[in-house]
Amino acid sequence: MSMLKKLIYGLLIIIAVAAVVGFMLPGDYKVERSIVIDASPNKIYEHVVDLKAWPQWGVWFQRDPQMQISYGGPDRAIGMRSKWASETQGDGEMEIIHLEHNRLVEYSLYFPEFDMGSVGRVTLEPTDDGTRVTWSDEGEVGNNPMDRYFVLMLDDMIGSDFETGLENLKTVVENQG
């Protein structure tokens, strides 16, 4: 057997093993981060339930000041939507799908470039030191083994953005007086 054939067979075996392993990886994910903000839930809620306030603290908006954002639906209510287009941060759509006043904002996210969606939540829980704000996002990537490898990196990729966003939210809320 020639060296070229051995190399080709070796590469095919590596690709087959990688695909099989990919199918065994999880197809769903959840990213979650928390912070305690020295404020009551109602002071924080107003910055989360109003999608027009997200550019003040969301890291993606700050990374691209040229981002084109449009809003639709009822303000600060189920059905409020935002849609954005960005050369550096990608395009996306967000819609509030469930609310619990001063406790929870739940939204659906959709990224048309990847045909990928998820559900995000910001929960507010009173504590002795203020309010624990927990931001999470979860979804499924389907059966594509490459997407399943991608899931392994999502926590590191999105988690740091959530941490920065929560720090920004803390700064905005605590400095509003």
C-alpha positions as CSV (number, residue, x, y, z in Angstrom):
1,M,0.0,0.0,0.0
2,S,1.4,3.3,-1.0
3,M,2.1,6.1,1.5
4,L,-0.5,8.3,-0.1
5,K,-3.2,5.6,0.3
6,K,-2.2,5.1,4.0
7,L,-2.5,8.9,4.5
8,I,-5.9,9.1,2.9
9,Y,-7.2,6.1,4.9
10,G,-5.8,7.6,8.1
11,L,-7.6,10.9,7.4
12,L,-10.9,9.2,6.6
13,I,-10.7,7.3,9.9
14,I,-10.0,10.5,11.8
15,I,-12.9,12.2,10.1
16,A,-15.2,9.3,10.8
17,V,-14.2,9.1,14.5
18,A,-14.7,12.9,14.8
19,A,-18.2,12.7,13.3
20,V,-19.2,9.8,15.6
21,V,-17.9,11.6,18.6
22,G,-19.7,14.8,17.5
23,F,-23.0,12.9,17.4
24,M,-22.5,11.8,21.0
25,L,-21.9,15.3,22.3
26,P,-24.8,17.2,23.8
27,G,-27.1,19.0,21.3
28,D,-28.4,21.5,23.9
29,Y,-26.7,24.1,26.0
30,K,-27.3,26.5,28.8
31,V,-25.2,29.5,29.7
32,E,-25.8,31.3,32.9
33,R,-24.2,34.1,35.0
34,S,-25.3,36.1,38.1
35,I,-24.4,39.2,39.9
36,V,-25.7,41.1,43.0
37,I,-26.8,44.7,42.3
38,D,-27.2,47.1,45.2
39,A,-30.8,48.1,44.2
40,S,-34.3,46.9,44.5
41,P,-35.8,44.6,41.7
42,N,-38.0,47.4,40.4
43,K,-35.0,49.7,39.7
44,I,-33.3,46.9,37.7
45,Y,-36.4,45.6,36.0
46,E,-37.0,48.8,34.2
47,H,-33.6,48.4,32.4
48,V,-34.3,44.8,31.4
49,V,-38.0,44.9,30.4
50,D,-37.4,47.9,28.0
51,L,-35.4,46.5,25.1
52,K,-34.6,50.1,24.1
53,A,-32.5,50.3,27.4
54,W,-30.4,47.3,26.5
55,P,-27.8,49.4,24.4
56,Q,-26.9,51.2,27.7
57,W,-25.6,48.0,29.2
58,G,-25.5,45.2,26.6
59,V,-21.9,44.4,25.5
60,W,-22.7,43.8,21.9
61,F,-24.2,47.2,21.4
62,Q,-21.1,48.8,22.9
63,R,-18.8,46.8,20.6
64,D,-20.5,48.2,17.5
65,P,-21.8,51.8,17.9
66,Q,-22.9,51.7,14.2
67,M,-25.3,48.8,14.9
68,Q,-28.7,49.4,13.2
69,I,-31.5,48.7,15.7
70,S,-35.2,48.8,15.2
71,Y,-38.0,48.2,17.7
72,G,-41.6,46.9,17.3
73,G,-44.5,45.7,19.3
74,P,-45.8,47.2,22.6
75,D,-43.2,48.9,24.8
76,R,-42.0,47.0,27.9
77,A,-44.6,44.2,27.3
78,I,-44.9,40.7,25.9
79,G,-44.4,41.1,22.2
80,M,-41.9,43.9,22.3
81,R,-39.2,43.2,19.7
82,S,-35.8,44.4,18.7
83,K,-34.0,43.7,15.5
84,W,-30.4,44.5,14.8
85,A,-27.9,44.4,12.0
86,S,-24.2,44.7,12.6
87,E,-21.2,43.9,10.5
88,T,-19.1,43.0,13.5
89,Q,-21.7,41.5,15.9
90,G,-24.0,39.8,13.4
91,D,-27.7,40.2,12.8
92,G,-30.4,39.1,15.2
93,E,-34.0,39.4,16.5
94,M,-35.3,39.3,20.0
95,E,-38.8,39.2,21.4
96,I,-40.2,39.3,24.9
97,I,-42.2,36.2,25.4
98,H,-43.0,36.1,29.1
99,L,-42.9,38.6,32.0
100,E,-43.3,38.5,35.7
101,H,-43.3,42.1,37.0
102,N,-40.0,42.9,38.8
103,R,-39.0,39.2,38.8
104,L,-38.5,37.9,35.2
105,V,-38.0,38.9,31.6
106,E,-38.0,35.9,29.2
107,Y,-37.2,36.4,25.5
108,S,-36.7,34.5,22.4
109,L,-33.6,35.1,20.3
110,Y,-33.1,34.3,16.6
111,F,-29.9,34.6,14.5
112,P,-30.9,34.3,10.8
113,E,-27.3,33.9,9.6
114,F,-27.0,30.6,11.5
115,D,-30.8,29.8,11.5
116,M,-30.3,29.3,15.3
117,G,-32.6,30.3,18.1
118,S,-32.6,30.2,21.9
119,V,-34.5,31.4,24.9
120,G,-33.0,33.8,27.3
121,R,-34.1,34.8,30.8
122,V,-33.2,37.6,33.2
123,T,-34.4,36.8,36.7
124,L,-34.4,39.2,39.7
125,E,-34.3,37.8,43.2
126,P,-34.2,40.0,46.3
127,T,-31.3,39.3,48.7
128,D,-29.9,40.9,51.9
129,D,-27.4,42.8,49.8
130,G,-29.7,44.0,47.0
131,T,-30.9,41.9,44.1
132,R,-29.4,38.8,42.5
133,V,-29.7,39.2,38.8
134,T,-29.3,35.9,36.8
135,W,-29.0,36.0,33.0
136,S,-29.3,32.8,31.2
137,D,-29.6,31.5,27.6
138,E,-30.5,28.0,26.5
139,G,-31.2,26.3,23.2
140,E,-30.5,23.3,21.0
141,V,-28.2,23.0,18.0
142,G,-29.8,19.9,16.3
143,N,-27.9,16.9,15.0
144,N,-25.1,18.5,13.1
145,P,-21.9,17.1,14.7
146,M,-20.0,20.3,14.0
147,D,-22.6,22.4,15.8
148,R,-22.3,20.0,18.7
149,Y,-18.6,20.7,19.0
150,F,-19.5,24.4,18.9
151,V,-21.7,23.8,22.0
152,L,-18.6,22.9,24.0
153,M,-17.2,26.5,23.4
154,L,-20.5,28.4,23.9
155,D,-20.2,28.9,27.7
156,D,-16.8,30.5,27.4
157,M,-17.9,32.6,24.4
158,I,-21.2,33.9,25.6
159,G,-20.5,33.7,29.4
160,S,-17.9,36.4,29.3
161,D,-20.3,38.7,27.4
162,F,-23.0,38.0,30.1
163,E,-20.5,38.8,32.8
164,T,-19.6,42.1,31.2
165,G,-23.2,43.0,30.5
166,L,-24.2,42.3,34.1
167,E,-21.3,44.5,35.3
168,N,-22.5,47.2,32.9
169,L,-26.1,46.8,34.2
170,K,-24.8,47.1,37.8
171,T,-23.0,50.3,37.0
172,V,-26.0,51.8,35.2
173,V,-28.5,50.9,37.9
174,E,-26.2,51.8,40.9
175,N,-25.2,55.2,39.4
176,Q,-28.8,56.3,38.5
177,G,-29.3,57.4,42.1
